[in-house]
Amino acid sequence: MKNILIRSLSGAVYVAIIVVLVLWGGQIGFPLLCCAFTILGMTEFLQITTGGMSKNPAASALDLFLGLCIPVMVFYSLYLPVTYSHSFFIVMLGVFIMLAIIRLVMQLYSTSPRSLERMAYTIMSMVYVALPLSAAVAVYNLAGPELTLFVFVLIWLNDTGAFLVGSAIGSHRLFARLSPKKSWEGFFGGLGFCIVAAYVAYMAVPGFGLMPRWQLVVLAVVVSVLSTWGDLFESMLKRNVGVKDSGNLMPGHGGVLDRIDSMLFVMPATLVLIIFSNIFCN
């Protein structure tokens, strides 16, 4: 009972932080949250894959700085006036490339027998954590706070629907090798919750009525599928390295990666969908 209470309170705080920063954080609140997720997520990823950040403090700081450069580049390139945004992006890209080269050169002087493996995991942490969170910043800037929050709501509803339906009638394993508890019934339950939410949003939420109904339904399907894949990918990652949770920052839930694993797959797909919609459907 105590564990359930702790898990519920921890989850409620997590949801409250996202809702507040998305809706009332202004232009800076949600991007700052994504930057925090980048630092925490990369740190957890390197902790479970290589045992922690590099023993060289300068290398560790540069790794995190390079990860942060990615969402910052996206944020300012979209936030600044067009006159300055292109120049800023080019300058930041040049700085990022030069610092990345410096980081590779630093690895030449590492005496660790796993230096190449550590560097590979560092690069993967940027691809797996920093790039998707940059996509989340882009979604927020391009689509606005309401749609961004709706994507989170779809992720949460997908998890809820999958759990409720899977617990009640789940019998056909979805991916037994990675997640023995997930079932096809649960997957379709989560998908159904998302589609119903899309219809409700279209009918009841001001502003969503301006979007074609089919676009919201497609978004719901995309979020449900990618959310499931994101969760499965992190399950594979944790099984390969032999850990139960990515960390212990959130009592009852594990680490940050355990909470944003679905988001890391959903946000890039949502960004692609928004760009496609703006180009071909307007």
C-alpha positions as CSV (number, residue, x, y, z in Angstrom):
1,M,0.0,0.0,0.0
2,K,2.8,2.3,0.9
3,N,4.6,1.6,-2.4
4,I,1.4,2.4,-4.4
5,L,1.0,5.7,-2.5
6,I,4.6,6.7,-3.2
7,R,4.3,5.7,-6.8
8,S,1.0,7.7,-7.2
9,L,2.5,10.8,-5.5
10,S,5.6,10.7,-7.6
11,G,3.6,10.2,-10.8
12,A,1.3,13.1,-9.9
13,V,4.3,15.4,-9.3
14,Y,5.7,14.4,-12.7
15,V,2.4,15.0,-14.5
16,A,1.9,18.4,-12.7
17,I,5.4,19.6,-13.7
18,I,4.7,18.8,-17.3
19,V,1.3,20.4,-17.4
20,V,2.4,23.5,-15.6
21,L,5.5,24.1,-17.8
22,V,3.7,23.2,-21.1
23,L,0.7,25.4,-20.5
24,W,2.1,28.2,-18.3
25,G,5.8,28.1,-18.7
26,G,5.9,30.6,-21.6
27,Q,8.4,30.2,-24.4
28,I,11.1,29.0,-22.0
29,G,9.5,26.6,-19.5
30,F,9.1,23.5,-21.6
31,P,12.4,23.9,-23.5
32,L,14.1,24.1,-20.1
33,L,12.4,20.9,-19.0
34,C,13.6,19.2,-22.1
35,C,17.2,20.4,-21.4
36,A,16.9,19.0,-17.8
37,F,15.6,15.7,-19.3
38,T,18.6,15.7,-21.7
39,I,21.1,16.0,-18.9
40,L,19.4,13.5,-16.6
41,G,18.6,11.1,-19.4
42,M,22.1,11.1,-20.8
43,T,23.6,10.6,-17.4
44,E,21.3,7.7,-16.6
45,F,21.9,6.1,-20.0
46,L,25.7,6.3,-19.5
47,Q,25.4,5.0,-16.0
48,I,23.6,1.8,-16.9
49,T,25.6,1.2,-20.1
50,T,29.2,2.1,-19.1
51,G,29.0,2.6,-15.3
52,G,28.8,6.3,-15.3
53,M,30.2,9.4,-17.0
54,S,33.9,9.6,-18.0
55,K,36.4,9.7,-15.2
56,N,37.8,12.8,-16.9
57,P,35.7,15.7,-15.6
58,A,36.4,17.8,-18.7
59,A,35.2,15.0,-21.0
60,S,32.1,14.4,-18.9
61,A,31.2,18.1,-19.0
62,L,31.8,18.3,-22.7
63,D,29.6,15.2,-23.3
64,L,26.7,16.8,-21.5
65,F,27.3,20.2,-23.1
66,L,27.2,18.6,-26.6
67,G,24.0,16.9,-25.7
68,L,22.5,20.2,-24.5
69,C,23.6,22.0,-27.7
70,I,21.1,20.0,-29.7
71,P,17.9,21.2,-28.1
72,V,19.3,24.7,-27.6
73,M,20.1,24.9,-31.3
74,V,16.5,23.8,-32.2
75,F,15.0,26.2,-29.6
76,Y,16.7,29.4,-30.6
77,S,16.5,28.6,-34.4
78,L,12.7,28.5,-34.0
79,Y,12.4,31.2,-31.4
80,L,14.6,33.9,-32.9
81,P,13.3,36.1,-35.8
82,V,14.1,34.6,-39.2
83,T,16.7,37.2,-39.8
84,Y,18.9,35.9,-37.0
85,S,17.8,32.2,-36.7
86,H,19.6,30.9,-39.7
87,S,22.9,32.6,-38.7
88,F,22.5,31.4,-35.2
89,F,21.9,27.8,-36.3
90,I,25.0,27.8,-38.6
91,V,27.2,29.3,-35.8
92,M,25.9,26.8,-33.3
93,L,26.3,23.9,-35.7
94,G,29.9,24.9,-36.4
95,V,30.6,25.1,-32.6
96,F,29.0,21.7,-32.1
97,I,31.1,20.1,-34.8
98,M,34.3,21.6,-33.5
99,L,33.6,20.5,-30.0
100,A,32.6,17.1,-31.2
101,I,36.0,16.8,-32.9
102,I,37.8,18.0,-29.8
103,R,35.9,15.3,-27.8
104,L,37.0,12.6,-30.2
105,V,40.6,13.8,-29.9
106,M,40.4,13.7,-26.1
107,Q,39.4,10.0,-26.4
108,L,42.7,9.3,-28.1
109,Y,44.4,10.0,-24.7
110,S,42.2,7.7,-22.7
111,T,44.0,4.7,-21.3
112,S,40.7,2.7,-20.7
113,P,40.5,-0.5,-22.6
114,R,36.8,0.4,-23.3
115,S,37.5,3.9,-24.6
116,L,35.9,3.3,-28.0
117,E,32.9,1.5,-26.5
118,R,32.4,4.4,-24.1
119,M,32.6,6.9,-26.9
120,A,30.0,4.9,-28.9
121,Y,27.6,4.9,-26.0
122,T,28.1,8.6,-25.5
123,I,27.1,9.2,-29.1
124,M,24.2,6.9,-28.8
125,S,23.0,8.8,-25.7
126,M,22.8,11.9,-27.9
127,V,20.9,10.1,-30.6
128,Y,18.6,8.3,-28.2
129,V,18.0,11.1,-25.7
130,A,19.1,14.6,-26.9
131,L,17.8,14.4,-30.5
132,P,14.2,13.3,-29.6
133,L,14.0,15.9,-26.9
134,S,15.1,18.5,-29.5
135,A,12.1,17.2,-31.6
136,A,9.9,17.8,-28.5
137,V,11.1,21.4,-28.4
138,A,10.3,21.8,-32.1
139,V,6.8,20.3,-31.6
140,Y,6.2,22.8,-28.9
141,N,7.3,25.8,-31.0
142,L,5.6,24.7,-34.2
143,A,2.3,23.3,-32.8
144,G,1.8,25.2,-29.6
145,P,1.3,24.2,-25.9
146,E,-2.2,22.7,-26.3
147,L,-1.2,20.1,-28.9
148,T,2.1,19.4,-27.1
149,L,0.2,18.6,-23.9
150,F,-2.3,16.5,-25.9
151,V,0.6,14.3,-27.1
152,F,1.5,13.7,-23.5
153,V,-2.1,12.9,-22.6
154,L,-2.2,10.4,-25.4
155,I,1.0,8.7,-24.1
156,W,-0.5,8.5,-20.6
157,L,-3.8,7.2,-21.9
158,N,-2.1,4.6,-24.0
159,D,-0.3,3.3,-20.9
160,T,-3.5,3.4,-18.9
161,G,-5.6,1.7,-21.6
162,A,-2.9,-1.0,-22.2
163,F,-2.7,-1.7,-18.4
164,L,-6.4,-1.9,-17.8
165,V,-7.3,-3.9,-20.8
166,G,-4.2,-6.1,-20.6
167,S,-4.8,-6.8,-16.9
168,A,-8.4,-7.7,-17.6
169,I,-8.3,-9.9,-20.7
170,G,-4.7,-10.0,-21.9
171,S,-3.6,-13.5,-23.0
172,H,-1.6,-13.1,-26.2
173,R,1.9,-11.9,-25.6
174,L,2.9,-8.9,-27.6
175,F,6.7,-9.2,-27.2
176,A,7.4,-11.9,-24.6
177,R,11.2,-11.7,-25.2
178,L,11.4,-8.2,-23.9
179,S,8.2,-7.6,-21.9
180,P,6.3,-10.7,-20.7
181,K,3.4,-8.7,-19.3
182,K,2.5,-6.8,-22.5
183,S,-0.3,-8.3,-24.5
184,W,-1.9,-7.6,-27.9
185,E,-5.2,-7.1,-26.0
186,G,-3.5,-4.4,-24.0
187,F,-1.9,-2.8,-27.1
188,F,-5.3,-2.5,-28.8
189,G,-6.8,-1.2,-25.5
190,G,-4.3,1.6,-25.4
191,L,-4.9,2.3,-29.1
192,G,-8.6,2.5,-28.5
193,F,-8.2,4.9,-25.6
194,C,-6.0,7.2,-27.8
195,I,-8.5,7.2,-30.7
196,V,-11.4,8.0,-28.4
197,A,-9.4,10.8,-26.9
198,A,-8.7,12.2,-30.4
199,Y,-12.5,12.3,-31.1
200,V,-13.2,13.9,-27.7
201,A,-10.5,16.5,-28.3
202,Y,-11.9,17.3,-31.7
203,M,-15.4,17.8,-30.4
204,A,-14.7,19.4,-27.0
205,V,-11.3,21.2,-26.9
206,P,-11.2,24.7,-28.5
207,G,-8.7,25.0,-31.2
208,F,-8.6,21.3,-32.0
209,G,-11.7,21.7,-34.0
210,L,-9.6,23.6,-36.5
211,M,-7.6,20.4,-37.3
212,P,-9.2,17.8,-39.5
213,R,-10.6,14.9,-37.5
214,W,-8.5,12.4,-39.5
215,Q,-5.3,14.2,-38.5
216,L,-6.1,13.8,-34.9
217,V,-6.9,10.2,-35.3
218,V,-3.7,9.6,-37.2
219,L,-1.8,11.4,-34.4
220,A,-3.5,9.1,-31.9
221,V,-2.5,6.0,-33.8
222,V,1.1,7.2,-34.3
223,V,1.4,8.0,-30.6
224,S,0.0,4.7,-29.5
225,V,2.4,2.7,-31.8
226,L,5.5,4.7,-31.2
227,S,4.8,4.9,-27.4
228,T,4.7,1.1,-27.3
229,W,7.9,0.8,-29.3
230,G,9.7,3.3,-27.1
231,D,8.7,1.4,-24.0
232,L,9.9,-1.9,-25.6
233,F,13.2,-0.4,-26.7
234,E,14.0,0.7,-23.2
235,S,13.0,-2.7,-21.9
236,M,15.5,-4.2,-24.4
237,L,18.2,-1.7,-23.2
238,K,17.7,-2.6,-19.6
239,R,17.7,-6.3,-20.2
240,N,20.9,-6.1,-22.2
241,V,22.7,-4.3,-19.4
242,G,21.0,-6.3,-16.6
243,V,19.2,-3.5,-14.7
244,K,15.6,-3.2,-13.6
245,D,15.3,0.6,-13.6
246,S,17.4,3.3,-15.4
247,G,17.8,5.1,-12.0
248,N,16.0,6.0,-8.8
249,L,15.3,9.7,-9.1
250,M,11.5,9.1,-9.2
251,P,10.3,6.9,-6.2
252,G,8.2,4.1,-7.4
253,H,8.9,4.7,-11.1
254,G,12.7,4.4,-11.4
255,G,14.7,7.0,-13.4
256,V,13.9,9.7,-15.8
257,L,14.4,7.4,-18.8
258,D,11.8,5.0,-17.3
259,R,9.3,7.9,-17.6
260,I,10.3,9.5,-20.9
261,D,11.0,6.3,-22.9
262,S,7.8,6.6,-24.8
263,M,8.2,10.3,-25.4
264,L,11.6,9.7,-27.0
265,F,10.0,7.8,-29.8
266,V,6.7,9.7,-30.0
267,M,8.0,13.3,-30.3
268,P,10.2,12.8,-33.5
269,A,7.3,11.0,-35.2
270,T,4.9,13.8,-34.1
271,L,7.3,16.4,-35.5
272,V,7.4,14.5,-38.9
273,L,3.6,14.3,-38.8
274,I,3.2,18.1,-38.1
275,I,5.7,19.0,-40.9
276,F,3.9,16.7,-43.3
277,S,0.6,18.1,-42.4
278,N,1.8,21.7,-42.9
279,I,3.3,20.9,-46.3
280,F,0.7,18.7,-47.9
281,C,-2.6,19.3,-46.0
282,N,-2.9,23.1,-45.7
